[in-house]
């Protein structure tokens, strides 16, 4: 008797996977499976007829506004954040899916998108989110971003919900570890120069635009609050000094937390420590970390256009503060909030009722509620930085508003 080389159940499983991927109902013979797999599309998951008309209309409107301000020297990028994905909530699932569809449409319509970024909180990461659910949230958002960001340089960083540490009791005191989170987040920063291939922080130079983009991790080791290691701070200071020596260059900084924010009980490991470094850069001062001093004297020529962040779920723009025990000092680098993709939260961090962290109010007086079955069921932005104009034009897809932001004349 001939030896059986496969199990029938395994063959049936492969056939089912093919049908799921290509949307057919075909009954496959074993000899047909290889060609069926080969013929499946590797991209363009979204069928045009499946994209709601309101998504196409809103994407086209945003594209027209972006095109109107773009020049040959513009830096254009899509920024999204805070999907807070929950696979069992129809409104959240639909909103996040529609955001991906709109990004995909914009990538077809708009010339010259330099990069895309997602600034953390993939998962809802609640007290009851299981590890299996969190992994599913990553898989579903990554599938959306694969389509939306396809073929474009990209940056991704985790948020405070992504390690699932809020759910320690649910998950027997375990959470997602940095190496696993990296496989869902940091590894997509392909083409960048990594400071860590565990935490994923990195930078990428766009020589033709004389631009260095930093993608920082403000939730290291999967913490459910801001956490920035001494190792990352020293790496950042050195990489900042290196680009600072390049006359005529510019800098964009990406993170989940604002860089003057503190939730960590150890303020010396919080996001605000990165803002402290930026203040010294602007002043041409120095920082001493792990006994090593990094001086920015004569190495701060590159202009910091802005520090873009997630977490606050809104559109607030303000100067960063250098947070010290003696008080806060604003300096000429802007923090620019990126609205949340998630259907809920109304693009607002809590209530607008006073200081949120370090004596600083990160909220806004007006919120922008999401609406199901409309283009307002999600939010993200397309940012256009025009260095020669000294402006950032930030155009909102979905619920929210457009911003014209003046870059401070110093910040270098």
Secondary structure as the mmCIF struct_conf table of DSSP 4:
data_model
#
loop_
_struct_conf.conf_type_id
_struct_conf.id
_struct_conf.beg_label_comp_id
_struct_conf.beg_label_asym_id
_struct_conf.beg_label_seq_id
_struct_conf.end_label_comp_id
_struct_conf.end_label_asym_id
_struct_conf.end_label_seq_id
HELX_LH_PP_P HELX_LH_PP_P1 UNK A 2 UNK A 4
BEND BEND1 UNK A 6 UNK A 6
HELX_RH_AL_P HELX_RH_AL_P1 UNK A 8 UNK A 22
HELX_RH_AL_P HELX_RH_AL_P2 UNK A 30 UNK A 39
BEND BEND2 UNK A 40 UNK A 40
BEND BEND3 UNK A 42 UNK A 43
BEND BEND4 UNK A 46 UNK A 46
HELX_RH_3T_P HELX_RH_3T_P1 UNK A 48 UNK A 50
BEND BEND5 UNK A 51 UNK A 51
HELX_RH_AL_P HELX_RH_AL_P3 UNK A 53 UNK A 69
TURN_TY1_P TURN_TY1_P1 UNK A 72 UNK A 73
STRN STRN1 UNK A 75 UNK A 80
STRN STRN2 UNK A 81 UNK A 81
STRN STRN3 UNK A 85 UNK A 85
TURN_TY1_P TURN_TY1_P2 UNK A 87 UNK A 88
HELX_RH_AL_P HELX_RH_AL_P4 UNK A 90 UNK A 109
BEND BEND6 UNK A 111 UNK A 111
STRN STRN4 UNK A 115 UNK A 118
BEND BEND7 UNK A 120 UNK A 120
STRN STRN5 UNK A 123 UNK A 123
TURN_TY1_P TURN_TY1_P3 UNK A 127 UNK A 128
HELX_RH_AL_P HELX_RH_AL_P5 UNK A 131 UNK A 148
TURN_TY1_P TURN_TY1_P4 UNK A 149 UNK A 151
BEND BEND8 UNK A 152 UNK A 152
STRN STRN6 UNK A 154 UNK A 156
TURN_TY1_P TURN_TY1_P5 UNK A 160 UNK A 163
HELX_RH_3T_P HELX_RH_3T_P2 UNK A 165 UNK A 167
TURN_TY1_P TURN_TY1_P6 UNK A 168 UNK A 173
HELX_RH_AL_P HELX_RH_AL_P6 UNK A 178 UNK A 184
TURN_TY1_P TURN_TY1_P7 UNK A 185 UNK A 185
HELX_RH_3T_P HELX_RH_3T_P3 UNK A 186 UNK A 188
TURN_TY1_P TURN_TY1_P8 UNK A 190 UNK A 191
BEND BEND9 UNK A 192 UNK A 192
STRN STRN7 UNK A 193 UNK A 194
BEND BEND10 UNK A 195 UNK A 195
TURN_TY1_P TURN_TY1_P9 UNK A 197 UNK A 199
STRN STRN8 UNK A 202 UNK A 206
HELX_RH_3T_P HELX_RH_3T_P4 UNK A 207 UNK A 209
TURN_TY1_P TURN_TY1_P10 UNK A 210 UNK A 210
STRN STRN9 UNK A 211 UNK A 215
BEND BEND11 UNK A 218 UNK A 218
STRN STRN10 UNK A 219 UNK A 219
HELX_RH_3T_P HELX_RH_3T_P5 UNK A 220 UNK A 222
BEND BEND12 UNK A 224 UNK A 225
STRN STRN11 UNK A 227 UNK A 227
HELX_RH_AL_P HELX_RH_AL_P7 UNK A 230 UNK A 244
TURN_TY1_P TURN_TY1_P11 UNK A 245 UNK A 245
BEND BEND13 UNK A 246 UNK A 246
TURN_TY1_P TURN_TY1_P12 UNK A 247 UNK A 248
STRN STRN12 UNK A 250 UNK A 255
BEND BEND14 UNK A 256 UNK A 257
TURN_TY1_P TURN_TY1_P13 UNK A 259 UNK A 260
BEND BEND15 UNK A 264 UNK A 266
HELX_RH_3T_P HELX_RH_3T_P6 UNK A 267 UNK A 269
BEND BEND16 UNK A 270 UNK A 270
TURN_TY1_P TURN_TY1_P14 UNK A 271 UNK A 271
HELX_RH_AL_P HELX_RH_AL_P8 UNK A 272 UNK A 283
TURN_TY1_P TURN_TY1_P15 UNK A 284 UNK A 284
STRN STRN13 UNK A 286 UNK A 289
TURN_TY1_P TURN_TY1_P16 UNK A 290 UNK A 291
STRN STRN14 UNK A 292 UNK A 295
TURN_TY1_P TURN_TY1_P17 UNK A 297 UNK A 298
BEND BEND17 UNK A 302 UNK A 302
STRN STRN15 UNK A 303 UNK A 309
BEND BEND18 UNK A 311 UNK A 312
BEND BEND19 UNK A 314 UNK A 314
STRN STRN16 UNK A 317 UNK A 324
TURN_TY1_P TURN_TY1_P18 UNK A 325 UNK A 326
STRN STRN17 UNK A 327 UNK A 337
STRN STRN18 UNK A 340 UNK A 340
BEND BEND20 UNK A 342 UNK A 345
TURN_TY1_P TURN_TY1_P19 UNK A 346 UNK A 347
BEND BEND21 UNK A 349 UNK A 350
BEND BEND22 UNK A 352 UNK A 354
STRN STRN19 UNK A 357 UNK A 357
TURN_TY1_P TURN_TY1_P20 UNK A 358 UNK A 359
STRN STRN20 UNK A 360 UNK A 360
BEND BEND23 UNK A 365 UNK A 365
TURN_TY1_P TURN_TY1_P21 UNK A 372 UNK A 373
BEND BEND24 UNK A 374 UNK A 374
HELX_RH_3T_P HELX_RH_3T_P7 UNK A 375 UNK A 377
STRN STRN21 UNK A 379 UNK A 386
TURN_TY1_P TURN_TY1_P22 UNK A 387 UNK A 390
STRN STRN22 UNK A 391 UNK A 398
BEND BEND25 UNK A 399 UNK A 400
STRN STRN23 UNK A 403 UNK A 406
HELX_LH_PP_P HELX_LH_PP_P2 UNK A 407 UNK A 408
BEND BEND26 UNK A 409 UNK A 409
#
